[in-house]
Amino acid sequence: METIDNIIEEIKVLGQDLAERVKELIHEGNVRRIIIKDEKGNTFVEIPVTVAAVGAVLAPIVAAVGALAAMAAKFTIVVEKVPPPPSEAK
C-alpha cells in the first residue's frame, strides 16, 4: 500500500490580512488543516478544514480568526494540503 505525505506550506501574513487569507485557504478545497501561529511560534488555533468547510461552522471560525488578528501584528499560517493525484502531478 502506497502512502503519500501531505504538503506543508507556511504563509506569513499581517494581522489585518489574516481572516481573509484563512477564508481563501478554506475555499481552496485541498486543505486538510490550518494552524495559526504568532511571530514567536506559539500556536493560537488549529482548524481541521474538513469541519470548517461546512458553511454553518465557517462563520464562527472566521470571526475567531478575526479576533486573533487584533492580538498581534504578524502571523504564520501553516497549511497542510492534500497532494494532487498522480495523474495531475505531472
N, CA, C and O atoms as CSV, one atom per row, in Angstrom:
chain,resi,resn,atom,element,x,y,z
A,1,MET,N,N,0.845,-1.181,0.000
A,1,MET,CA,C,0.000,0.000,0.000
A,1,MET,C,C,0.884,1.235,0.000
A,1,MET,O,O,1.792,1.347,0.823
A,2,GLU,N,N,0.632,2.146,-0.898
A,2,GLU,CA,C,1.442,3.349,-1.031
A,2,GLU,C,C,0.795,4.489,-0.245
A,2,GLU,O,O,-0.411,4.712,-0.347
A,3,THR,N,N,1.603,5.210,0.539
A,3,THR,CA,C,1.096,6.367,1.255
A,3,THR,C,C,1.780,7.617,0.723
A,3,THR,O,O,2.962,7.594,0.377
A,4,ILE,N,N,1.039,8.687,0.663
A,4,ILE,CA,C,1.570,9.959,0.190
A,4,ILE,C,C,1.467,10.955,1.338
A,4,ILE,O,O,0.401,11.139,1.926
A,5,ASP,N,N,2.590,11.592,1.646
A,5,ASP,CA,C,2.595,12.582,2.715
A,5,ASP,C,C,1.864,13.838,2.272
A,5,ASP,O,O,1.821,14.174,1.089
A,6,ASN,N,N,1.297,14.514,3.245
A,6,ASN,CA,C,0.649,15.788,2.960
A,6,ASN,C,C,1.703,16.848,2.702
A,6,ASN,O,O,2.852,16.708,3.121
A,7,ILE,N,N,1.314,17.893,2.021
A,7,ILE,CA,C,2.195,19.019,1.726
A,7,ILE,C,C,1.996,20.060,2.817
A,7,ILE,O,O,0.864,20.432,3.128
A,8,ILE,N,N,3.088,20.526,3.395
A,8,ILE,CA,C,3.029,21.551,4.432
A,8,ILE,C,C,3.572,22.852,3.843
A,8,ILE,O,O,4.649,22.871,3.248
A,9,GLU,N,N,2.821,23.929,4.012
A,9,GLU,CA,C,3.193,25.227,3.474
A,9,GLU,C,C,3.050,26.255,4.585
A,9,GLU,O,O,2.092,26.198,5.356
A,10,GLU,N,N,3.985,27.193,4.680
A,10,GLU,CA,C,3.896,28.267,5.666
A,10,GLU,C,C,3.717,29.592,4.944
A,10,GLU,O,O,4.433,29.893,3.989
A,11,ILE,N,N,2.756,30.379,5.409
A,11,ILE,CA,C,2.461,31.670,4.814
A,11,ILE,C,C,2.532,32.720,5.913
A,11,ILE,O,O,1.867,32.592,6.941
A,12,LYS,N,N,3.326,33.746,5.702
A,12,LYS,CA,C,3.420,34.838,6.677
A,12,LYS,C,C,2.465,35.940,6.254
A,12,LYS,O,O,2.476,36.377,5.103
A,13,VAL,N,N,1.629,36.392,7.202
A,13,VAL,CA,C,0.650,37.445,6.921
A,13,VAL,C,C,0.617,38.448,8.063
A,13,VAL,O,O,1.010,38.149,9.191
A,14,LEU,N,N,0.143,39.637,7.746
A,14,LEU,CA,C,-0.107,40.646,8.769
A,14,LEU,C,C,-1.477,40.396,9.373
A,14,LEU,O,O,-2.345,39.811,8.725
A,15,GLY,N,N,-1.677,40.828,10.596
A,15,GLY,CA,C,-2.935,40.596,11.298
A,15,GLY,C,C,-4.153,41.045,10.524
A,15,GLY,O,O,-5.188,40.379,10.556
A,16,GLN,N,N,-4.046,42.173,9.825
A,16,GLN,CA,C,-5.193,42.702,9.086
A,16,GLN,C,C,-5.618,41.809,7.921
A,16,GLN,O,O,-6.764,41.880,7.475
A,17,ASP,N,N,-4.706,40.969,7.424
A,17,ASP,CA,C,-4.993,40.088,6.293
A,17,ASP,C,C,-5.305,38.654,6.710
A,17,ASP,O,O,-5.616,37.813,5.866
A,18,LEU,N,N,-5.223,38.377,7.999
A,18,LEU,CA,C,-5.328,37.007,8.491
A,18,LEU,C,C,-6.672,36.350,8.168
A,18,LEU,O,O,-6.694,35.271,7.576
A,19,ALA,N,N,-7.776,36.966,8.539
A,19,ALA,CA,C,-9.095,36.350,8.352
A,19,ALA,C,C,-9.387,36.112,6.868
A,19,ALA,O,O,-9.908,35.061,6.497
A,20,GLU,N,N,-9.052,37.082,6.027
A,20,GLU,CA,C,-9.312,36.933,4.593
A,20,GLU,C,C,-8.495,35.788,3.996
A,20,GLU,O,O,-8.998,35.023,3.172
A,21,ARG,N,N,-7.242,35.675,4.412
A,21,ARG,CA,C,-6.375,34.603,3.877
A,21,ARG,C,C,-6.868,33.234,4.334
A,21,ARG,O,O,-6.825,32.275,3.563
A,22,VAL,N,N,-7.336,33.130,5.579
A,22,VAL,CA,C,-7.863,31.856,6.080
A,22,VAL,C,C,-9.110,31.467,5.295
A,22,VAL,O,O,-9.277,30.297,4.953
A,23,LYS,N,N,-9.994,32.430,5.002
A,23,LYS,CA,C,-11.186,32.136,4.192
A,23,LYS,C,C,-10.791,31.614,2.816
A,23,LYS,O,O,-11.378,30.650,2.323
A,24,GLU,N,N,-9.800,32.245,2.197
A,24,GLU,CA,C,-9.337,31.806,0.876
A,24,GLU,C,C,-8.811,30.370,0.932
A,24,GLU,O,O,-9.109,29.557,0.057
A,25,LEU,N,N,-8.035,30.071,1.957
A,25,LEU,CA,C,-7.464,28.726,2.090
A,25,LEU,C,C,-8.548,27.674,2.280
A,25,LEU,O,O,-8.470,26.589,1.703
A,26,ILE,N,N,-9.550,27.985,3.079
A,26,ILE,CA,C,-10.637,27.034,3.319
A,26,ILE,C,C,-11.375,26.730,2.017
A,26,ILE,O,O,-11.775,25.591,1.776
A,27,HIS,N,N,-11.552,27.746,1.184
A,27,HIS,CA,C,-12.288,27.557,-0.065
A,27,HIS,C,C,-11.465,26.877,-1.159
A,27,HIS,O,O,-12.025,26.489,-2.184
A,28,GLU,N,N,-10.165,26.724,-0.970
A,28,GLU,CA,C,-9.331,26.048,-1.970
A,28,GLU,C,C,-9.745,24.595,-2.173
A,28,GLU,O,O,-9.685,24.084,-3.291
A,29,GLY,N,N,-10.160,23.935,-1.113
A,29,GLY,CA,C,-10.658,22.577,-1.243
A,29,GLY,C,C,-9.644,21.479,-0.991
A,29,GLY,O,O,-10.042,20.374,-0.623
A,30,ASN,N,N,-8.354,21.724,-1.171
A,30,ASN,CA,C,-7.362,20.669,-0.963
A,30,ASN,C,C,-6.629,20.827,0.369
A,30,ASN,O,O,-5.615,20.168,0.599
A,31,VAL,N,N,-7.131,21.688,1.240
A,31,VAL,CA,C,-6.501,21.953,2.535
A,31,VAL,C,C,-7.133,21.060,3.593
A,31,VAL,O,O,-8.357,21.000,3.711
A,32,ARG,N,N,-6.295,20.366,4.365
A,32,ARG,CA,C,-6.790,19.493,5.438
A,32,ARG,C,C,-6.840,20.199,6.777
A,32,ARG,O,O,-7.775,20.012,7.556
A,33,ARG,N,N,-5.805,21.027,7.044
A,33,ARG,CA,C,-5.698,21.633,8.368
A,33,ARG,C,C,-4.989,22.965,8.249
A,33,ARG,O,O,-4.086,23.123,7.428
A,34,ILE,N,N,-5.396,23.926,9.069
A,34,ILE,CA,C,-4.761,25.244,9.132
A,34,ILE,C,C,-4.356,25.484,10.569
A,34,ILE,O,O,-5.160,25.319,11.487
A,35,ILE,N,N,-3.108,25.874,10.765
A,35,ILE,CA,C,-2.602,26.201,12.099
A,35,ILE,C,C,-2.152,27.656,12.055
A,35,ILE,O,O,-1.404,28.047,11.160
A,36,ILE,N,N,-2.601,28.456,13.011
A,36,ILE,CA,C,-2.219,29.866,13.064
A,36,ILE,C,C,-1.292,30.066,14.243
A,36,ILE,O,O,-1.624,29.737,15.381
A,37,LYS,N,N,-0.100,30.623,13.944
A,37,LYS,CA,C,0.917,30.869,14.970
A,37,LYS,C,C,1.287,32.343,14.983
A,37,LYS,O,O,1.190,33.034,13.969
A,38,ASP,N,N,1.715,32.813,16.157
A,38,ASP,CA,C,2.200,34.192,16.226
A,38,ASP,C,C,3.656,34.242,15.776
A,38,ASP,O,O,4.230,33.213,15.421
A,39,GLU,N,N,4.252,35.424,15.790
A,39,GLU,CA,C,5.616,35.565,15.279
A,39,GLU,C,C,6.659,34.865,16.151
A,39,GLU,O,O,7.794,34.676,15.713
A,40,LYS,N,N,6.298,34.480,17.367
A,40,LYS,CA,C,7.215,33.736,18.243
A,40,LYS,C,C,7.063,32.227,18.076
A,40,LYS,O,O,7.816,31.460,18.676
A,41,GLY,N,N,6.090,31.793,17.262
A,41,GLY,CA,C,5.885,30.374,17.031
A,41,GLY,C,C,4.851,29.722,17.928
A,41,GLY,O,O,4.652,28.509,17.862
A,42,ASN,N,N,4.188,30.513,18.770
A,42,ASN,CA,C,3.134,29.977,19.638
A,42,ASN,C,C,1.877,29.709,18.816
A,42,ASN,O,O,1.439,30.572,18.056
A,43,THR,N,N,1.301,28.531,18.960
A,43,THR,CA,C,0.087,28.182,18.228
A,43,THR,C,C,-1.122,28.814,18.899
A,43,THR,O,O,-1.361,28.613,20.090
A,44,PHE,N,N,-1.891,29.588,18.115
A,44,PHE,CA,C,-3.124,30.195,18.616
A,44,PHE,C,C,-4.315,29.279,18.381
A,44,PHE,O,O,-5.122,29.052,19.282
A,45,VAL,N,N,-4.420,28.755,17.169
A,45,VAL,CA,C,-5.581,27.927,16.839
A,45,VAL,C,C,-5.195,26.931,15.752
A,45,VAL,O,O,-4.359,27.210,14.893
A,46,GLU,N,N,-5.826,25.768,15.816
A,46,GLU,CA,C,-5.645,24.717,14.817
A,46,GLU,C,C,-7.035,24.370,14.298
A,46,GLU,O,O,-7.917,23.990,15.067
A,47,ILE,N,N,-7.222,24.502,12.989
A,47,ILE,CA,C,-8.538,24.315,12.387
A,47,ILE,C,C,-8.514,23.099,11.455
A,47,ILE,O,O,-7.808,23.113,10.447
A,48,PRO,N,N,-9.273,22.056,11.777
A,48,PRO,CA,C,-9.425,20.965,10.803
A,48,PRO,C,C,-10.401,21.442,9.735
A,48,PRO,O,O,-11.583,21.635,10.021
A,49,VAL,N,N,-9.927,21.634,8.522
A,49,VAL,CA,C,-10.727,22.264,7.479
A,49,VAL,C,C,-11.894,21.401,7.034
A,49,VAL,O,O,-12.881,21.931,6.524
A,50,THR,N,N,-11.815,20.097,7.210
A,50,THR,CA,C,-12.948,19.252,6.839
A,50,THR,C,C,-14.175,19.638,7.650
A,50,THR,O,O,-15.303,19.518,7.171
A,51,VAL,N,N,-13.960,20.099,8.875
A,51,VAL,CA,C,-15.061,20.574,9.716
A,51,VAL,C,C,-15.454,21.989,9.311
A,51,VAL,O,O,-16.641,22.307,9.238
A,52,ALA,N,N,-14.462,22.839,9.047
A,52,ALA,CA,C,-14.725,24.241,8.733
A,52,ALA,C,C,-15.389,24.426,7.379
A,52,ALA,O,O,-16.023,25.454,7.142
A,53,ALA,N,N,-15.257,23.460,6.493
A,53,ALA,CA,C,-15.833,23.589,5.153
A,53,ALA,C,C,-17.354,23.602,5.177
A,53,ALA,O,O,-17.982,24.064,4.225
A,54,VAL,N,N,-17.946,23.105,6.241
A,54,VAL,CA,C,-19.392,23.154,6.378
A,54,VAL,C,C,-19.764,24.602,6.662
A,54,VAL,O,O,-19.278,25.190,7.628
A,55,GLY,N,N,-20.611,25.173,5.837
A,55,GLY,CA,C,-20.931,26.601,5.888
A,55,GLY,C,C,-21.308,27.135,7.255
A,55,GLY,O,O,-20.863,28.221,7.628
A,56,ALA,N,N,-22.107,26.413,8.008
A,56,ALA,CA,C,-22.565,26.894,9.315
A,56,ALA,C,C,-21.420,27.013,10.311
A,56,ALA,O,O,-21.493,27.812,11.245
A,57,VAL,N,N,-20.376,26.236,10.123
A,57,VAL,CA,C,-19.238,26.257,11.045
A,57,VAL,C,C,-18.217,27.305,10.634
A,57,VAL,O,O,-17.458,27.787,11.475
A,58,LEU,N,N,-18.184,27.667,9.362
A,58,LEU,CA,C,-17.183,28.580,8.834
A,58,LEU,C,C,-17.261,29.973,9.456
A,58,LEU,O,O,-16.225,30.531,9.815
A,59,ALA,N,N,-18.439,30.544,9.594
A,59,ALA,CA,C,-18.587,31.915,10.092
A,59,ALA,C,C,-17.987,32.119,11.484
A,59,ALA,O,O,-17.234,33.075,11.668
A,60,PRO,N,N,-18.282,31.270,12.473
A,60,PRO,CA,C,-17.679,31.480,13.796
A,60,PRO,C,C,-16.156,31.310,13.785
A,60,PRO,O,O,-15.452,31.976,14.544
A,61,ILE,N,N,-15.654,30.430,12.935
A,61,ILE,CA,C,-14.205,30.236,12.855
A,61,ILE,C,C,-13.542,31.477,12.303
A,61,ILE,O,O,-12.522,31.918,12.833
A,62,VAL,N,N,-14.097,32.051,11.249
A,62,VAL,CA,C,-13.529,33.267,10.662
A,62,VAL,C,C,-13.640,34.429,11.655
A,62,VAL,O,O,-12.735,35.261,11.728
A,63,ALA,N,N,-14.719,34.496,12.406
A,63,ALA,CA,C,-14.858,35.541,13.426
A,63,ALA,C,C,-13.788,35.399,14.502
A,63,ALA,O,O,-13.210,36.392,14.943
A,64,ALA,N,N,-13.528,34.171,14.922
A,64,ALA,CA,C,-12.488,33.927,15.930
A,64,ALA,C,C,-11.112,34.293,15.386
A,64,ALA,O,O,-10.286,34.856,16.104
A,65,VAL,N,N,-10.868,33.974,14.121
A,65,VAL,CA,C,-9.585,34.318,13.494
A,65,VAL,C,C,-9.447,35.832,13.415
A,65,VAL,O,O,-8.361,36.370,13.633
A,66,GLY,N,N,-10.536,36.520,13.106
A,66,GLY,CA,C,-10.512,37.979,13.070
A,66,GLY,C,C,-10.183,38.572,14.433
A,66,GLY,O,O,-9.465,39.568,14.520
A,67,ALA,N,N,-10.702,37.968,15.493
A,67,ALA,CA,C,-10.391,38.431,16.849
A,67,ALA,C,C,-8.922,38.202,17.180
A,67,ALA,O,O,-8.303,39.017,17.865
A,68,LEU,N,N,-8.363,37.097,16.696
A,68,LEU,CA,C,-6.936,36.827,16.906
A,68,LEU,C,C,-6.080,37.904,16.257
A,68,LEU,O,O,-5.044,38.293,16.796
A,69,ALA,N,N,-6.513,38.380,15.105
A,69,ALA,CA,C,-5.735,39.355,14.350
A,69,ALA,C,C,-5.501,40.623,15.152
A,69,ALA,O,O,-4.503,41.311,14.936
A,70,ALA,N,N,-6.400,40.947,16.073
A,70,ALA,CA,C,-6.246,42.134,16.899
A,70,ALA,C,C,-5.173,41.951,17.979
A,70,ALA,O,O,-4.714,42.930,18.568
A,71,MET,N,N,-4.777,40.710,18.236
A,71,MET,CA,C,-3.844,40.419,19.319
A,71,MET,C,C,-2.377,40.585,18.920
A,71,MET,O,O,-1.539,40.834,19.786
A,72,ALA,N,N,-2.051,40.458,17.659
A,72,ALA,CA,C,-0.663,40.537,17.221
A,72,ALA,C,C,-0.614,41.093,15.809
A,72,ALA,O,O,-1.620,41.110,15.100
A,73,ALA,N,N,0.570,41.548,15.408
A,73,ALA,CA,C,0.715,42.173,14.098
A,73,ALA,C,C,1.074,41.179,13.009
A,73,ALA,O,O,0.645,41.329,11.865
A,74,LYS,N,N,1.863,40.156,13.355
A,74,LYS,CA,C,2.339,39.223,12.341
A,74,LYS,C,C,1.997,37.793,12.739
A,74,LYS,O,O,2.114,37.407,13.902
A,75,PHE,N,N,1.571,37.016,11.745
A,75,PHE,CA,C,1.209,35.625,11.964
A,75,PHE,C,C,1.837,34.741,10.900
A,75,PHE,O,O,2.200,35.198,9.816
A,76,THR,N,N,1.955,33.470,11.237
A,76,THR,CA,C,2.333,32.458,10.261
A,76,THR,C,C,1.177,31.480,10.182
A,76,THR,O,O,0.714,30.960,11.197
A,77,ILE,N,N,0.714,31.235,8.961
A,77,ILE,CA,C,-0.334,30.252,8.745
A,77,ILE,C,C,0.349,29.008,8.209
A,77,ILE,O,O,0.972,29.045,7.147
A,78,VAL,N,N,0.237,27.905,8.940
A,78,VAL,CA,C,0.791,26.629,8.496
A,78,VAL,C,C,-0.363,25.866,7.868
A,78,VAL,O,O,-1.372,25.603,8.521
A,79,VAL,N,N,-0.211,25.509,6.597
A,79,VAL,CA,C,-1.282,24.878,5.839
A,79,VAL,C,C,-0.867,23.454,5.486
A,79,VAL,O,O,0.190,23.231,4.896
A,80,GLU,N,N,-1.701,22.507,5.850
A,80,GLU,CA,C,-1.480,21.105,5.477
A,80,GLU,C,C,-2.410,20.789,4.322
A,80,GLU,O,O,-3.631,20.815,4.473
A,81,LYS,N,N,-1.829,20.490,3.164
A,81,LYS,CA,C,-2.619,20.243,1.955
A,81,LYS,C,C,-2.513,18.791,1.526
A,81,LYS,O,O,-1.542,18.098,1.832
A,82,VAL,N,N,-3.525,18.354,0.819
A,82,VAL,CA,C,-3.532,17.031,0.215
A,82,VAL,C,C,-2.830,17.144,-1.133
A,82,VAL,O,O,-3.178,18.011,-1.935
A,83,PRO,N,N,-1.844,16.280,-1.397
A,83,PRO,CA,C,-1.177,16.347,-2.701
A,83,PRO,C,C,-2.136,15.971,-3.827
A,83,PRO,O,O,-3.068,15.194,-3.619
A,84,PRO,N,N,-1.907,16.520,-5.017
A,84,PRO,CA,C,-2.778,16.160,-6.135
A,84,PRO,C,C,-2.599,14.688,-6.499
A,84,PRO,O,O,-1.541,14.109,-6.249
A,85,PRO,N,N,-3.628,14.083,-7.089
A,85,PRO,CA,C,-3.496,12.696,-7.528
A,85,PRO,C,C,-2.359,12.566,-8.543
A,85,PRO,O,O,-2.048,13.537,-9.233
A,86,PRO,N,N,-1.737,11.400,-8.650
A,86,PRO,CA,C,-0.593,11.218,-9.554
A,86,PRO,C,C,-0.848,11.670,-10.990
A,86,PRO,O,O,0.073,12.161,-11.643
A,87,SER,N,N,-2.051,11.520,-11.490
A,87,SER,CA,C,-2.342,11.927,-12.867
A,87,SER,C,C,-2.269,13.434,-13.055
A,87,SER,O,O,-2.013,13.904,-14.163
A,88,GLU,N,N,-2.494,14.215,-11.970
A,88,GLU,CA,C,-2.437,15.677,-12.048
A,88,GLU,C,C,-1.068,16.213,-11.664
A,88,GLU,O,O,-0.793,17.390,-11.896
A,89,ALA,N,N,-0.215,15.407,-11.094
A,89,ALA,CA,C,1.074,15.864,-10.578
A,89,ALA,C,C,2.140,16.026,-11.647
A,89,ALA,O,O,3.271,16.380,-11.314
A,90,LYS,N,N,1.838,15.788,-12.898
A,90,LYS,CA,C,2.822,15.857,-13.973
A,90,LYS,C,C,3.357,17.250,-14.192
A,90,LYS,O,O,4.196,17.458,-15.069
